[in-house]
Amino acid sequence: MAASVGSELKLGINGLGRIGKLTLWHHVARKSFGEIVVNLGRTAGTSLSDVGHYIERDSTYGWLHGYLYGHQARSVITDIDEAEGRLQIDGVPVRFLREKRNPAEIGWAEHGVRLVVDASGQFLDPTAGPDAPKGSARGHLAAGAEKVVVSAPFKLKDKAAPVPTDIITTVMGVNGNDYDPRRHRIVSCASCTTTCLAHMMRPLINAFGAKRILSASMATVHAATSSQEVLDRLPEAGKTDLRKNRSIMNNIILTATGAANALRLVIPEMKDIPFIAESVRIPTSAGSLIILVINLQEEPAGGRIDRRAINAIYRSTRWLRLISKATNSSAERVSARRVGSMPARASAAAAAAGGRLRPDADRAFFRVFRRLPKAAAIRRNRCASS
């Protein structure tokens, strides 16, 4: 199946871990880019077929073709060209770069890539210049990209350094309109915890006002990540969080989270609300749960604030319209549903679209690229509506 939407556009992905792989899955499904260029930065396996093997299978999310078309589907990876470093995934050409790991040395301009998603998790300091010895997000700009989307929160090594004016942290549906295409060149998508927390706090602030929220605290019960150990390991020199070196396979591990700091970047009113955030890692491969506790000041004439009032706020059609991915349910669900629901939903969407996923199923990612200077092609793109 040939890509039918945005065929003149190319997407760059740096890093092919969990986020990089699922970003690739997502945009293969949407058919929004005519070509996807993935930088591996090294040789993987013994051939490009091994890379295809890795892309096609995921221990948490199952088969790629199952995600696209349901469990009866067959492999969608074809036309593997080892010499050119190319293959086709469901008709979308994907090229793999296997030579450079430093973003400044990746040939984005050579391959016509203007938008890069950095999913490596390595280049999070936006104050680092493009010539930083170990690389930086700005290296992508020096290599020809016009916009960089970083898949994790920014981490400034020098806390006293001025924050660059060309960066922004956004959570789509909460502060996406703060993005200025003329000014912002590096965009952080915050984190899974910050995204979830922002969608919980924003409607409460809208409903009550920040001044009535006297304090708030959060605990996230979070799946394991690649920063943790399968078995106990001796800490590296200078490491202070000794719990992270313990096996995630059989431990509940307390750890820190930067969600509170990132939330203040997304919702400025949070700067005036005392807030504490904690994280607990548990032995699951995906999903997270947030427990939010808020201390509200009741108004005598405002009526009682109880569970019914809070649920009514979250069920507000206006709020759900702003964040179309949000759902509100009182069903007794568990985290596995968030994983198991993806292929079935994708399969249903594919059937409804005559065998192809609707490309406008997700609008958030396109907001960044849509406003690129001189990107007239995007304005014609049906899936880039917002």
N, C-alpha and C positions, 0 to 999 in steps of 0.2 A: 504494500500500500504506500503510495507516494505521499510525502508531506504536502498538504494542500493549503496550509495557512502560513503566512509569514515566510515563504520559501527563500527570500533574499536575506533573512536575518540569521545570524550565527550566535550561539551561546557558548561561552567558555566555562568550564568547570575545573577548578584546581583542587585535586584531592579526590579519592574515590573510596573513602570510608563509608560509614553508614549514611551520613547526610549527603555526601557526594553521589553515592549510588541511588538513593531515593530521589534526589534532584534529577538525576538522569531518567529514572523511571517516570517521574512526574511529567517531564517535558517531552519524552517520547510519546506518552499517552495523549498529551494535549495537541501535538503536531503544530506547535507554535513557532518552531525554528526550523529552517531548512537544513541546517547542519549543527551538530553539537561537537565541540572540540574539548576533549578531556585531557588534562595534563596529569600524567602519572608521576613524572619526574624520575622514573627508574624502570628497568625491565621487570616485568611481573611474570612469574612462572617460566615456562619454556617456550611459549608462543602466544600469539594474540588469541588463539582458541582458548587458552587458559583464562585470559581476561574475560572473554565472552562467557565462559563457564561460571566465573565469579559473579558477573553482572546478572546472569539469568536466574541465579538461586540466592535466596536469603533465608537464613535460619529462623528469623523472626517473622518475615512477611511472605514467605513462600516463593512461588515461581513468578517470574516477570510476566509470562504469558497468562498466568492465572490472575494476576493483578489487572491485566488489560482486558481479558475476555472471559474469565471464568475458568473453572477447574477442568473443563473439557478441551480447552485450547491447546495448541501445539506450539513448539518453539518459534519465536519471532526473530531470532538472530540468524542472519544469512550473509552471504557474500563477504566472507572473511578474507581480507587481502593483507597478508603478513608484510609484504614488501612496502606497501603504502601506509600500513598502520591504520587501516580502515575496516569497518564492517557496517552492516545495516541492521537497525533494530526496528522492527515493524515498519520498514520503509524509510526510516529517518537515517541519513548518513551520520556516522559517528567516527571521528578521527581521534587517534590516541597519540599523544606526545610523550616520549619516554627518555628524554635527555636531560632536561634542566629542572631543578627544584627551586631555585631562586626565582621569585616572580619577575624580577627585572630582566631575566634572561629567557623568559618564555616568549615564543614568537607569536603573540596575539595579533599584532598588526599584519604579519605575514599571512595569517590565516583569516583575516577579515573579521576578527572578533572584537566587538565594541563593548559587550557586557560580560563580566566575569563574576561567577559565584566562587568565592574562596571558601571551600569546605574542608580545608586542611586543619583548621583549628590552631595554626601556628603563628599567623601574622595578625595579631590583635591589637598592636600598639599603633594607633594612627599618627602618632608623632614621629615615628621612625621614618627616615627618609628612604628614597628608592635605592640608595647605595648602601643601606645597612648591611653589614657583613653576613648576617644570617637571613637576610631577606625581609621584606615588609609588604603590607598591602599596597603601599604606594608604588611598589615595583611593578604591579600590574598596569598602573597608569603609564609608567615610563615605557612599558613594553607595548603600548598601543591601545589599551582598553580605555574607554571613556567613563565607565561606571564600574564600581566594584561593590558587590554585595557580600558582606562577611557573615558567615553562618553562626557566629557566636558573639557574645558581648565584647565590647572594647575593653582592653586592659592597658592602661597607661603605666609604664614602668616608673616614670617620673611624675609623681602626683602633683608636684608644684608646677609642672610645665603647662603653658597655656593650651587650652583645648582648640584644635584646629577648627576653623570656621566652615570647612568643606566636608564635615562629617555629621552624621545624624544617626540616632538610634530610633527605630520605628517598630511599632507593633501595629500591623494593618487592622483597621477597624477601630483603633484607639487614637493614634496620632499620625496616621498616614498622611494627612493633609499638611503636616509640618514640613514634609519633604519639598525642597525647592530645587527644581531641575537645573536652574541656572547656577546654583551655589554648591549643592551637595554632590560630591563625587564618590565618597565612600560611605556606604550605608550598612549599619549593623542591624540584624534582625533580632537582636537581644538573645533570649534563650527560651527554651520550652517553659521553664518555670515563670520567667518574667511575662511571657505571652499569656499564660493561663491566669496569672495573678492580675495582670492589667485588665483583662476582661471581667474579672470579679470586682475589682475596685472602682473602675470607671463608672459603672451604673450606680453604685452606692454614693459616690461623690456627686454625681449628677442629681441624684434624688434628694440627698440630705444636705449637701454642701460640705466642703472640707472642714469648716469650723465646728461642725457638730460631731465630727469623728475625733474623739479625744485621744484614742490610741488604736493601734492595730498590731497584730502579730500573726505570723504565718509559719507553718511547718509543711514542707513538701516531703512526701514519701515517694522516692524516686527510684527508677530502675537503674541497674548498673550501667556504667559507661566504660569506654576503653581506657580511661585514666586509672582504672582500678585493676587489682591483681586477681588472677584466677587462683593462685596459691600464695601463701605468705611469702613475702620477699623482704630482704634487708633494705632499709631506706637508703636512698642516695645521699651523698654528702649535702648537708644544709637543709634537708627536708624536715619540716616541723610537724606535718600532719601524719602521725604514725599510723593512724587507723586506715588510711588509704593503702597502706602496704599489706594489710591483712586480706585474706581471701574473701572475695565477694560471694563465693559459691555457698558459704555456710555461715555468713555473719549479717547482722543488721548493723550498719556502720553510720555513725553520726559524722557529719562533715559540714563545712561552711558553704554558704551560697552567696553569690553576689546579686541576688534578685532584688534586694532592697535598694541598692545603689542604682541598678539599671532601671528600676521602676520610677525613680525620681526623674530620670531622663525622659521617660515616656509620659509620665503624668506629673507635671511640675507641682501640683497642689500637694503631692506626697511629701515635699520638703517641709511642710508645716505640720505633718502628722507624725508623732512618735511611732516608730515602726521597728519591729524585730523580725528577722527571718532566720529560720533554721532548716537544715536538710537532713534527711535520713535515707541512706541508700539500702536497697533490699535486693535479694537474689531473684530478680526478674529481668527479662531482656528488653522490655519496652513498657512505656506508660509511666505516668506520675499522677499523684493525688495531692491536692492542696487543701489543707485545713486552715481556714481563715477565721480569726477571732477579732471582732471589732468592738470597741467601747463607744457607744453612741450617747449623745445627750438628747434626751427626750424633751419635747416642747409640750407644755400643758395643753395647749389648744390643738396640737398636731396629731393627737391620737396615739395609741399604743403601738410601739414597734415590736412586732413579734415575727414568728416564722412565716406566717401568712403574708405579712407586709413585705418581708424580704423576698419571698418567692414571687410575689406579684411584680416586684421590680425586675427580677431576672426574666420573667415571662413577658415583659413588655414587648409588644410587636415592634415598637420604634427601635428598641435596642437590638433586637434580633435582626432587624433589617439592616442595621449598620454593620453587624458582623455576621454575614450570611452563613458562616460555617458553624455558628453556635447553635446548640440545641439545649432545651431544658427538659429534664425528665425526672420523674419520681420513681421510676422503675428501679428494682434492686439489682443493679448491674455490678459487674466486676471488670477489672482492667483488661482482661483478655478480649472483651468485646471490641475495644478500640483497634485491636490488631485484626481480628477476624472479620470486621465489617468492610474493610477496604476492597478485597477482590470482588465480593458480592455486589457492592455498590458500583464498582467499575464495570462489572459485567452487565448490570442492568442499564447503566448509562450507554454502554456500547450497543446493546440491543435497541435501545430507544433511538439511537442515532444511525441505525441501519448498519451496525457492525463497527462503528468507529466512535470513540469517546468524543463527547462534545468538547470543543476546545475552550469554551468559555466557562468551564467548570470552576476554575480558580482565577480570580482577577487580581489577587494581591500582588503576586510576583511581577505582573506586567506594569504596575504603576510606575516602578522605577525606570524601566526601559522605555516605556511609552513616551516619557518626557525628554528623552535624549535629544539634544539639538540636531536638527536636520533629519530627524527620523520620521519623515512624512509617511513612510511605509507603515509605521506602527499605527498612525492615525486611521489608516484604512483597514487595520486589522480588526476583524470582528471580535476576536477574543480579548481585546485590550480595552473593552468598555469599562468604565468605572462609575 
